[in-house]
Amino acid sequence: MANTTPTRSSPPLASSDEVSIEPSPPISVPQEQPHILKRQRSTEGLSPALPDATNLPEHTAKKLRAEAPVAKKPIAAPGTFFKSGPQPESKLQSLNSIPFSMAAFRDALTEEEKSLLCLECDTMGRSWLKLLANEIKKPYFLSLKRFLRGEGINGAHVTTKVYPPLCDIYAWSRTPLGRVKVVIIGQDPYFNPGQAHGLCFSVPVGISVPPSLINIYKELKAEYPEFEIPKHGNLMSWAANGVLLLNTSLTVRAGQAGSHIGQGWETFTDKVVSLVDLYGGANLPGANGTGRGVVFLAWGQHAGKKVARLNKIKHLVLTSAHPSPRSADRGFMGNGHFKSANEWLERKYGAEAQVNWCNLQSSIT
């Protein structure tokens, strides 16, 4: 509590160049008792102390205790990771109640922003766009879009210099945020023609199954012997079943792996992960419009760093080696992640929340 005793104002002090300060004679100060000093230090930084109520009438003492200020706990801002614990669900607005007007959003954009962000407005899933609308107007993201324009992405026009096709850059966002159960983290899109279509590890029907996905199928077969390994690598049915297939970088220059890493996608996809932290599974049974937790599958060191700050009490975070042939035998094969994910989802949300990992035939359209 601030000192309320009236004080007399003192004249301004001269600067050290104007006066010399004579040393004061030593002042004798009574030595403090150790047990008193310890008690004083232990209470520093707490709420202001109440007056001693030991000698007051009981009704007066109760009133003083009731009026004592209570320290408020800080609340993390939306869109942040929660290492020590999630933001209380009661403090979050329900996902479905968050308003968004596409027309109002477009009208508020500058002419350059309209040109740079037309792809996001036209192709990003609405459950994501309404929470990413401010993010895509930030300087780093606009700088990223200018870079991509220099790479051949001009508005929504087709280009063969960058993968995936423009209409599929945000294909992952077709999995509604409120229905996300599992997140699989990839690195950057496949860089050969026809491979990338906006979902990590997935390729369109008719394209040879990549080696990493072959190993994913082998592990799935080991965990679910009834799984019939398909002849295609299209994972769209997983996405439709609540699996967010998210690359860390969403584009790549044709023929050059990792060519768009470090341009801003990592910051953007960090934001995507933070939204899953807050609202992933918000529309699952019993979630009441806010996220109660989802499963993160992070294969390889790169993916592991992406999820390192997540709350592992709220979420199930499973890490292992990458399924690439170079590392699959060093911890990916035999990791049991697919069954572990379903067991956790069943305990959290009920049997109907499990992912049907074995159903990939519906991917063929």
C-alpha positions as CSV (number, residue, x, y, z in Angstrom):
1,M,0.0,0.0,0.0
2,A,1.4,3.4,-0.9
3,N,2.4,5.7,1.9
4,T,-0.3,8.3,2.5
5,T,1.5,10.4,5.1
6,P,1.8,14.0,3.8
7,T,5.3,15.1,2.9
8,R,6.8,18.5,2.2
9,S,8.1,19.1,-1.3
10,S,11.8,19.5,-1.5
11,P,13.7,21.9,-3.8
12,P,15.1,20.4,-6.9
13,L,18.5,18.8,-6.5
14,A,21.4,20.3,-8.4
15,S,23.3,18.1,-10.9
16,S,26.4,16.3,-9.8
17,D,28.4,18.9,-11.8
18,E,27.2,21.7,-9.6
19,V,27.7,20.4,-6.0
20,S,30.0,18.1,-4.2
21,I,28.5,15.7,-1.8
22,E,30.2,15.4,1.6
23,P,30.2,12.0,3.2
24,S,27.7,11.8,6.1
25,P,28.8,10.6,9.5
26,P,27.9,7.0,10.1
27,I,24.5,6.4,11.6
28,S,23.9,3.8,14.1
29,V,21.0,1.5,13.1
30,P,19.5,-1.0,15.4
31,Q,20.3,-4.6,14.2
32,E,17.2,-6.3,12.8
33,Q,16.3,-9.6,14.4
34,P,16.9,-12.5,11.9
35,H,13.4,-14.0,12.3
36,I,11.7,-10.7,11.7
37,L,13.9,-9.9,8.6
38,K,13.1,-13.3,7.1
39,R,9.4,-12.8,7.6
40,Q,9.5,-9.3,6.0
41,R,11.4,-10.6,2.9
42,S,9.0,-13.6,2.5
43,T,6.0,-11.2,2.2
44,E,7.6,-8.8,-0.3
45,G,5.6,-8.5,-3.5
46,L,2.4,-9.8,-2.0
47,S,-0.9,-7.9,-1.7
48,P,-0.9,-5.0,0.8
49,A,-1.1,-6.2,4.4
50,L,-4.2,-5.8,6.4
51,P,-4.1,-3.9,9.7
52,D,-3.5,-6.1,12.7
53,A,-7.0,-7.5,13.4
54,T,-6.1,-9.5,16.6
55,N,-7.3,-6.7,18.9
56,L,-10.4,-5.7,16.8
57,P,-14.0,-6.8,17.3
58,E,-14.8,-9.9,15.3
59,H,-17.2,-8.2,12.9
60,T,-14.6,-5.5,12.1
61,A,-11.9,-8.1,11.5
62,K,-14.2,-10.1,9.1
63,K,-14.9,-6.9,7.1
64,L,-11.2,-6.1,6.7
65,R,-10.5,-9.6,5.5
66,A,-13.4,-9.5,3.0
67,E,-12.2,-6.2,1.6
68,A,-8.6,-7.3,1.1
69,P,-7.5,-7.1,-2.6
70,V,-7.0,-10.4,-4.4
71,A,-4.0,-10.7,-6.8
72,K,-5.2,-11.4,-10.3
73,K,-3.6,-14.2,-12.3
74,P,-2.4,-13.2,-15.7
75,I,-4.3,-14.6,-18.7
76,A,-2.3,-15.6,-21.8
77,A,-3.3,-13.8,-24.9
78,P,-5.2,-15.8,-27.6
79,G,-3.0,-17.5,-30.1
80,T,-0.2,-18.3,-27.7
81,F,1.2,-21.6,-26.6
82,F,0.5,-22.8,-23.1
83,K,3.6,-24.5,-21.7
84,S,2.5,-24.4,-18.1
85,G,-1.2,-24.9,-18.7
86,P,-4.0,-24.0,-21.1
87,Q,-5.9,-20.7,-20.9
88,P,-9.1,-21.3,-18.9
89,E,-11.9,-22.4,-21.3
90,S,-14.3,-20.0,-19.7
91,K,-12.2,-17.1,-20.9
92,L,-12.4,-18.1,-24.5
93,Q,-15.2,-17.2,-26.8
94,S,-16.9,-20.2,-28.3
95,L,-15.4,-21.0,-31.8
96,N,-18.8,-21.0,-33.6
97,S,-19.8,-17.7,-32.0
98,I,-16.8,-15.7,-33.3
99,P,-18.3,-13.4,-36.0
100,F,-16.7,-12.9,-39.4
101,S,-17.8,-11.0,-42.5
102,M,-15.9,-11.7,-45.7
103,A,-17.3,-8.6,-47.3
104,A,-16.3,-6.4,-44.4
105,F,-12.8,-8.0,-44.4
106,R,-12.3,-7.4,-48.1
107,D,-13.6,-3.8,-47.9
108,A,-11.1,-3.0,-45.1
109,L,-8.1,-4.1,-47.2
110,T,-5.9,-1.7,-49.1
111,E,-5.6,-2.2,-52.9
112,E,-2.2,-3.9,-52.5
113,E,-3.6,-6.2,-49.8
114,K,-6.5,-7.1,-52.0
115,S,-4.1,-8.1,-54.7
116,L,-1.8,-10.0,-52.3
117,L,-4.4,-11.8,-50.3
118,C,-7.0,-12.8,-52.9
119,L,-5.8,-16.4,-52.7
120,E,-6.4,-16.6,-49.0
121,C,-9.8,-15.0,-49.4
122,D,-10.8,-17.4,-52.2
123,T,-9.4,-20.7,-51.0
124,M,-8.8,-20.7,-47.2
125,G,-11.4,-22.6,-45.1
126,R,-13.7,-20.1,-43.3
127,S,-13.2,-21.6,-39.9
128,W,-9.5,-20.8,-40.2
129,L,-9.7,-17.5,-42.1
130,K,-11.9,-15.8,-39.4
131,L,-9.1,-16.4,-36.9
132,L,-6.2,-15.8,-39.2
133,A,-7.6,-12.6,-40.8
134,N,-5.4,-10.3,-38.7
135,E,-2.4,-12.6,-39.1
136,I,-2.4,-12.4,-42.9
137,K,-2.4,-8.6,-42.8
138,K,0.8,-8.5,-40.7
139,P,3.9,-7.2,-42.3
140,Y,5.8,-10.5,-42.3
141,F,3.0,-12.3,-44.2
142,L,2.6,-9.5,-46.8
143,S,6.3,-9.7,-47.3
144,L,6.0,-13.4,-47.8
145,K,3.3,-12.9,-50.4
146,R,5.4,-10.4,-52.2
147,F,8.2,-13.0,-52.3
148,L,5.8,-15.6,-53.7
149,R,4.7,-13.1,-56.3
150,G,8.3,-12.9,-57.4
151,E,8.4,-16.7,-57.5
152,G,5.5,-16.8,-60.0
153,I,2.4,-16.6,-57.8
154,N,0.5,-13.6,-59.1
155,G,-2.9,-13.4,-57.5
156,A,-4.7,-16.7,-58.1
157,H,-3.2,-17.3,-61.6
158,V,-1.9,-20.8,-62.4
159,T,1.9,-21.3,-62.2
160,T,4.2,-24.3,-62.7
161,K,7.1,-22.7,-60.9
162,V,5.8,-23.3,-57.4
163,Y,4.1,-26.3,-55.8
164,P,1.5,-27.2,-54.8
165,P,-1.1,-25.8,-57.3
166,L,-2.4,-22.5,-56.0
167,C,-5.8,-23.9,-55.3
168,D,-4.3,-26.5,-53.0
169,I,-1.9,-24.3,-50.9
170,Y,-4.5,-24.2,-48.2
171,A,-6.0,-27.6,-48.8
172,W,-5.2,-28.5,-45.1
173,S,-7.7,-25.8,-44.1
174,R,-10.6,-27.8,-45.6
175,T,-10.4,-29.8,-42.3
176,P,-12.5,-27.5,-40.1
177,L,-10.7,-26.3,-37.0
178,G,-13.5,-27.4,-34.7
179,R,-13.4,-31.0,-36.1
180,V,-9.6,-31.4,-35.8
181,K,-8.7,-34.5,-33.7
182,V,-5.1,-35.2,-34.8
183,V,-2.4,-33.0,-36.3
184,I,0.4,-34.5,-38.4
185,I,3.3,-32.2,-39.0
186,G,5.3,-32.3,-42.2
187,Q,8.2,-30.1,-43.4
188,D,7.7,-28.7,-46.9
189,P,5.7,-29.9,-50.0
190,Y,7.0,-32.4,-52.5
191,F,8.9,-30.6,-55.2
192,N,8.4,-32.9,-58.2
193,P,5.6,-32.3,-60.7
194,G,2.2,-33.6,-59.7
195,Q,3.2,-34.7,-56.2
196,A,2.2,-31.9,-53.8
197,H,-1.5,-31.1,-53.2
198,G,-1.5,-29.3,-49.9
199,L,-1.6,-32.2,-47.5
200,C,1.7,-33.3,-45.8
201,F,2.9,-36.8,-46.8
202,S,-0.1,-37.1,-49.3
203,V,0.0,-37.3,-53.1
204,P,-2.9,-37.4,-55.6
205,V,-4.2,-40.6,-57.0
206,G,-2.1,-41.8,-60.0
207,I,1.2,-40.5,-58.5
208,S,3.7,-43.1,-57.1
209,V,3.5,-43.5,-53.4
210,P,6.6,-41.7,-51.8
211,P,9.0,-43.7,-49.7
212,S,8.1,-42.0,-46.4
213,L,4.4,-42.7,-47.0
214,I,5.2,-46.4,-47.8
215,N,6.8,-46.6,-44.3
216,I,3.8,-44.9,-42.8
217,Y,1.6,-47.6,-44.4
218,K,3.9,-50.3,-43.0
219,E,3.6,-49.0,-39.5
220,L,-0.2,-48.7,-39.8
221,K,-0.3,-52.3,-41.0
222,A,1.7,-53.4,-38.0
223,E,-0.7,-51.7,-35.6
224,Y,-3.9,-52.6,-37.5
225,P,-3.3,-56.0,-39.3
226,E,-6.7,-55.6,-41.0
227,F,-5.4,-52.5,-42.9
228,E,-5.1,-53.2,-46.6
229,I,-2.2,-51.1,-48.0
230,P,-3.7,-49.1,-51.0
231,K,-1.9,-48.6,-54.3
232,H,-2.3,-44.8,-54.0
233,G,-1.0,-42.2,-51.6
234,N,-4.0,-39.9,-51.3
235,L,-4.7,-39.1,-47.6
236,M,-7.8,-37.0,-48.2
237,S,-10.0,-39.4,-46.2
238,W,-7.9,-38.8,-43.1
239,A,-8.3,-35.1,-43.6
240,A,-12.1,-35.6,-43.9
241,N,-12.0,-37.6,-40.7
242,G,-10.4,-34.8,-38.6
243,V,-6.7,-35.2,-39.3
244,L,-4.9,-31.9,-40.0
245,L,-2.1,-32.7,-42.5
246,L,0.0,-29.5,-42.1
247,N,3.4,-28.8,-43.6
248,T,5.6,-26.2,-41.8
249,S,6.3,-24.4,-45.1
250,L,3.3,-24.4,-47.5
251,T,5.1,-23.9,-50.8
252,V,8.3,-24.9,-52.6
253,R,10.0,-23.9,-55.8
254,A,9.8,-26.6,-58.5
255,G,12.7,-29.1,-58.2
256,Q,14.3,-27.4,-55.1
257,A,13.5,-28.9,-51.7
258,G,13.3,-26.4,-48.9
259,S,13.5,-23.4,-51.2
260,H,10.8,-21.5,-49.5
261,I,11.9,-22.2,-45.9
262,G,12.7,-19.1,-43.9
263,Q,10.4,-16.8,-45.9
264,G,7.7,-16.5,-43.3
265,W,5.6,-19.7,-43.6
266,E,7.1,-21.0,-40.4
267,T,5.7,-18.1,-38.4
268,F,2.3,-18.5,-40.1
269,T,2.1,-22.2,-39.4
270,D,3.1,-21.6,-35.8
271,K,0.0,-19.5,-35.6
272,V,-2.0,-22.3,-37.1
273,V,-0.7,-24.7,-34.4
274,S,-1.5,-22.1,-31.7
275,L,-5.1,-22.0,-32.9
276,V,-5.3,-25.7,-32.7
277,D,-4.1,-25.4,-29.2
278,L,-7.0,-23.1,-28.4
279,Y,-9.8,-24.5,-30.5
280,G,-8.8,-27.8,-32.0
281,G,-11.7,-30.2,-31.5
282,A,-14.0,-27.5,-30.3
283,N,-17.0,-29.1,-32.0
284,L,-16.2,-32.7,-30.8
285,P,-18.6,-34.2,-28.2
286,G,-18.3,-32.4,-24.8
287,A,-15.9,-29.7,-26.0
288,N,-18.4,-26.8,-25.6
289,G,-17.0,-24.7,-28.3
290,T,-13.4,-24.5,-27.1
291,G,-10.5,-26.9,-27.5
292,R,-10.0,-29.6,-24.8
293,G,-7.0,-31.1,-26.5
294,V,-6.0,-33.1,-29.6
295,V,-3.2,-35.5,-30.7
296,F,-0.1,-34.2,-32.3
297,L,2.1,-36.6,-34.3
298,A,5.5,-35.1,-34.8
299,W,7.9,-37.3,-36.7
300,G,11.5,-36.1,-37.0
301,Q,13.4,-33.3,-35.3
302,H,11.9,-30.5,-37.4
303,A,8.4,-31.5,-36.4
304,G,9.4,-32.1,-32.8
305,K,10.5,-28.5,-32.5
306,K,7.2,-27.3,-33.9
307,V,5.2,-28.9,-31.0
308,A,7.8,-28.6,-28.2
309,R,6.0,-25.7,-26.4
310,L,2.6,-27.3,-26.4
311,N,1.0,-28.3,-23.1
312,K,1.5,-32.1,-22.8
313,I,-1.2,-32.3,-20.2
314,K,-3.9,-30.9,-22.4
315,H,-2.7,-32.6,-25.6
316,L,-1.2,-35.9,-26.5
317,V,2.1,-35.1,-28.1
318,L,3.8,-38.1,-29.7
319,T,7.3,-37.8,-31.2
320,S,9.6,-40.2,-33.0
321,A,12.1,-40.5,-35.9
322,H,10.9,-39.4,-39.3
323,P,9.4,-42.1,-41.6
324,S,12.0,-41.5,-44.3
325,P,13.9,-44.6,-45.3
326,R,17.0,-42.9,-43.9
327,S,15.6,-42.8,-40.3
328,A,12.5,-45.0,-40.1
329,D,14.4,-47.8,-38.4
330,R,15.7,-45.5,-35.8
331,G,12.4,-45.1,-34.0
332,F,9.5,-44.6,-36.4
333,M,8.8,-48.2,-37.1
334,G,7.1,-49.7,-34.1
335,N,6.2,-46.3,-32.5
336,G,2.6,-47.3,-32.0
337,H,1.3,-43.8,-32.7
338,F,-1.8,-44.6,-34.6
339,K,-3.3,-46.9,-31.9
340,S,-2.1,-44.6,-29.1
341,A,-3.9,-41.7,-30.8
342,N,-7.2,-43.5,-31.0
343,E,-6.9,-44.8,-27.4
344,W,-6.4,-41.3,-26.1
345,L,-9.3,-39.9,-28.3
346,E,-11.6,-42.6,-27.0
347,R,-10.8,-41.7,-23.4
348,K,-11.2,-38.0,-24.1
349,Y,-14.2,-37.8,-26.4
350,G,-15.7,-41.3,-26.7
351,A,-15.4,-44.1,-29.2
352,E,-16.9,-42.1,-32.1
353,A,-14.0,-39.7,-32.0
354,Q,-11.5,-42.2,-33.1
355,V,-9.9,-41.9,-36.5
356,N,-10.5,-44.6,-39.0
357,W,-6.9,-44.9,-40.1
358,C,-7.6,-48.0,-42.2
359,N,-10.1,-46.3,-44.5
360,L,-8.2,-44.8,-47.4
361,Q,-10.3,-46.1,-50.2
362,S,-12.7,-43.1,-50.0
363,S,-9.8,-40.9,-51.0
364,I,-10.2,-42.0,-54.6
365,T,-12.6,-39.6,-56.3
